């Protein structure tokens, strides 16, 4: 019997290596993996045009899609995670010594509904005690899913991220929350730096207090596929878990990575964490999911606070 063909767009990470290399196969589904970065429009191409059967998707845009009743669902597989602390940057000439100094400032984002932006805004309020409503948010204006934002939100748009980054360098925008290294930082511009001088230490503190590694992306699929093939969500979960486990086994070789001391850093991570920070599944990530759903609702992106059960398919 021929396998059912499925197209799946996803990013290239070590945990996806075994999938992209063809090392993991499923007996009932022939999955065509399309290696695609968000900068190539992966999120928009899935949610706006349903160009793929499934995709690694922004957690934030996915929450909005569920809130708006779009015909998608997700498996509790979380391909991308990031702490917000090392993604917070400041103009060094604007008197910002700690997050509390961000109150009343102008902060650039790559998108108001960008998952890192939602995490950072929420952490700013809940972890650092800064009222995000005092902040003016500056974005390029383009979002994955359209949302009617609160009328009292202080938000401005610019023509591009390049324009926002230039205003950041000039000090007209005092801080920047983005999920990838901004160009001025990559270029070692003396006017910019991370808000936390030792961002890893601050992220380790966050991990100890909150007890989770924040989710950035989910594995979403067209709902009609699961109606036609009820076993598909479990199949997705199984192959991604197999790939993750296989990817981790590669670290047994201390020279597997180009990072000279990568294996020792992994040992340090294991000592730091009393749990698997990459573990998939609903229960293992309940607090993580609930916190993000709270952030999304508070920031006017969803009309209600979504529950983990309505966001993710139950997996055995």
C-alpha positions in Angstrom: 0.0 0.0 0.0 1.4 3.4 -1.0 2.3 5.8 1.8 0.4 9.1 2.2 2.5 12.0 1.1 2.8 15.0 3.5 4.7 18.2 3.0 6.3 19.7 6.1 8.3 23.0 6.2 10.8 23.4 9.1 14.0 24.9 10.1 17.5 23.4 10.2 18.5 22.5 13.8 20.6 19.7 15.2 17.4 18.1 16.5 16.0 18.1 12.9 19.1 16.8 11.3 18.0 13.1 11.3 14.7 14.2 9.6 16.3 16.3 6.9 18.9 13.6 6.3 16.2 11.0 5.7 17.3 8.9 8.7 13.8 8.7 10.2 11.0 7.1 8.3 7.4 6.4 9.1 5.6 3.3 7.9 2.4 5.1 6.8 3.5 8.6 5.8 6.0 9.7 3.3 7.0 13.1 4.7 8.7 15.6 2.3 10.7 17.9 4.5 11.1 21.5 3.1 14.0 23.3 4.8 12.7 26.8 5.2 13.7 29.7 7.5 11.1 32.2 8.9 12.9 34.9 6.9 11.8 33.0 3.8 8.2 33.5 4.9 7.5 30.1 6.3 4.9 31.2 8.9 3.1 33.5 6.4 3.2 30.8 3.7 1.5 28.3 6.0 -1.1 30.5 7.8 -1.9 32.8 4.9 -1.8 30.4 2.0 -1.7 26.9 3.5 1.2 26.2 1.1 2.3 23.1 3.2 0.5 20.3 5.0 2.3 21.1 8.2 5.0 23.5 9.4 7.2 24.6 12.2 5.2 27.7 13.3 5.5 30.8 15.5 3.8 29.9 18.8 2.3 33.4 19.0 0.8 33.4 15.5 -0.5 29.9 16.2 -2.3 31.1 19.3 -3.9 33.9 17.3 -4.9 31.5 14.6 -6.6 29.2 17.1 -8.3 32.2 18.8 -9.6 33.3 15.3 -10.9 29.8 14.5 -8.5 29.1 11.6 -8.5 25.4 10.5 -5.2 24.4 12.0 -4.0 22.4 15.0 -0.7 21.5 16.6 1.2 18.6 18.1 3.0 19.3 21.4 6.3 19.3 19.7 8.4 22.4 20.3 11.3 22.7 17.7 12.6 26.1 18.8 13.1 27.6 22.3 14.8 30.8 23.5 15.1 32.8 26.6 14.3 36.5 26.2 17.2 37.8 28.3 19.9 37.4 25.7 17.7 38.8 23.0 17.2 42.2 24.8 19.6 44.9 23.6 20.1 48.5 24.6 21.6 51.7 23.3 24.5 52.3 25.8 24.0 56.0 25.8 20.4 56.0 27.1 21.0 55.3 30.8 19.7 51.7 30.8 21.4 49.7 33.5 18.6 47.1 34.2 15.1 46.2 32.9 13.5 48.6 35.3 15.1 51.5 33.3 13.0 50.4 30.3 9.8 51.9 31.8 8.7 54.8 29.6 11.2 54.0 26.8 10.9 53.3 23.1 11.6 49.6 22.3 12.0 48.2 18.8 10.5 44.8 17.8 10.6 42.8 14.6 6.9 42.4 15.0 4.4 43.0 17.8 3.1 39.4 17.6 6.6 37.9 17.1 6.9 35.1 19.7 10.2 36.4 21.1 8.6 39.9 21.4 5.5 38.5 23.2 7.8 36.5 25.6 10.1 39.5 26.2 7.1 41.9 26.8 5.5 39.4 29.2 8.8 38.8 31.1 9.4 42.5 31.3 6.1 42.8 33.2 5.9 39.6 35.2 9.6 38.8 35.9 11.0 42.3 36.1 8.0 44.4 37.3 8.0 46.9 34.4 4.6 48.1 33.2 4.8 47.4 29.5 1.9 49.9 28.9 4.4 52.7 29.7 6.5 51.6 26.7 6.2 52.8 23.1 6.7 49.8 20.8 8.2 50.3 17.4 7.6 47.6 14.7 7.9 47.3 10.9 4.1 46.9 10.8 3.9 43.6 8.9 2.5 40.7 11.0 1.8 37.1 10.2 -1.9 37.2 11.2 -4.0 40.4 11.3 -5.2 41.4 14.8 -7.2 44.4 16.0 -4.9 45.6 18.7 -6.1 47.6 21.8 -6.8 51.2 21.0 -4.7 52.5 23.9 -1.6 50.5 22.9 1.4 52.8 22.3 2.7 51.5 19.0 4.4 53.0 16.0 5.5 51.6 12.7 8.5 52.1 10.5 9.2 51.1 6.9 11.7 48.3 7.7 13.8 46.7 10.4 16.8 48.6 8.9 15.1 51.8 9.8 14.4 50.6 13.3 18.0 49.5 13.8 19.3 52.9 12.6 17.0 54.7 15.1 18.3 52.3 17.7 21.9 53.1 17.0 21.0 56.8 17.0 19.3 56.5 20.4 15.9 57.5 19.2 14.8 54.0 20.1 16.5 53.0 23.3 16.1 49.2 23.3 15.5 46.3 20.9 13.9 42.9 21.6 14.6 40.6 18.6 15.2 36.8 18.2 18.3 37.1 16.0 21.4 39.1 16.4 20.6 42.7 15.1 23.0 44.0 12.4 24.5 46.8 14.6 25.4 44.2 17.3 26.9 41.8 14.6 28.9 44.8 13.3 30.2 45.5 16.9 28.7 49.0 16.8 29.9 50.7 20.1 26.5 52.2 20.7 24.7 48.9 21.3 25.0 46.1 23.9 22.9 43.4 25.6 20.9 44.8 28.5 22.3 42.0 30.7 26.1 42.0 30.7 26.0 38.3 31.6 22.9 37.2 29.9 23.6 33.5 30.3 23.7 33.9 34.1 20.4 35.8 34.0 18.9 33.1 31.8 20.1 30.4 34.2 18.4 32.4 37.1 15.2 32.5 35.0 15.4 28.8 34.4 15.8 28.1 38.2 12.9 30.4 39.1 10.4 29.5 36.3 11.5 25.9 35.7 11.2 25.9 31.9 13.0 26.7 28.7 10.6 29.1 26.9 8.8 27.7 23.8 9.1 29.7 20.6 7.8 27.4 17.9 5.2 24.6 17.6 4.5 21.9 15.0 1.2 22.8 13.3 -0.8 21.1 10.6 -3.9 21.5 8.6 -6.8 20.3 10.7 -8.4 18.6 7.7 -5.5 16.2 7.5 -6.0 14.8 11.0 -9.7 14.4 10.1 -8.8 12.3 7.1 -5.8 10.6 8.9 -6.5 10.4 12.7 -3.1 8.7 13.3 -1.2 11.7 11.8 -0.7 13.7 15.0 0.8 10.7 16.8 3.0 10.0 13.7 4.4 13.5 13.8 5.1 13.3 17.5 6.8 9.9 17.1 9.2 10.9 14.2 10.2 14.2 15.8 10.9 12.5 19.1 12.9 9.8 17.3 14.9 12.6 15.6 15.5 14.5 18.8 16.7 11.4 20.6 19.0 10.4 17.7 20.3 14.0 17.5 21.2 13.9 21.2 23.0 10.5 20.8 25.4 12.2 18.4 26.8 14.2 21.2 28.5 11.1 22.6 31.3 12.0 20.2 33.0 15.0 21.8 34.0 16.2 18.3 30.6 16.0 16.7 30.1 19.8 16.9 32.4 22.5 15.5 32.2 24.1 19.0 35.4 23.0 20.6 34.0 22.5 24.0 30.4 21.8 23.0 30.2 18.4 24.6 31.5 19.8 28.0 28.9 22.6 27.8 26.2 19.9 27.3 27.5 18.2 30.4 27.3 21.5 32.3 23.7 22.0 31.0 22.8 18.5 32.3 24.2 19.4 35.7 22.3 22.7 35.8 18.9 21.2 34.8 17.1 18.6 37.0 14.8 18.0 34.0 15.1 17.7 30.2 14.7 21.3 28.9 13.7 20.1 25.4 11.2 17.5 26.5 8.1 17.5 24.3 4.5 16.7 25.3 1.7 18.6 27.0 2.1 17.9 30.7 5.9 18.4 30.6 5.2 21.9 29.2 2.0 22.9 30.8 3.3 25.9 32.8 5.3 27.0 29.8 2.2 27.0 27.6 -0.1 28.6 30.2 2.3 31.4 30.8 2.6 32.2 27.1 -1.2 32.0 26.7 -1.5 34.6 29.5 1.1 36.9 27.8 -0.8 36.6 24.5 -4.1 37.5 26.1 -2.7 40.4 28.2 -1.1 41.9 25.1 -4.3 42.0 23.2 -3.4 39.3 20.7 -6.1 36.8 21.7 -9.6 37.6 23.0 -9.4 35.0 25.7 -6.8 33.1 27.6 -6.4 29.8 25.7 -5.9 26.5 27.5 -3.2 23.9 26.7 -5.9 21.4 25.8 -7.5 23.5 23.1 -4.0 24.5 21.7 -2.6 20.9 21.3 -3.7 17.5 20.3 -3.8 14.9 23.0 -0.9 12.4 22.4 -0.7 9.0 24.0 
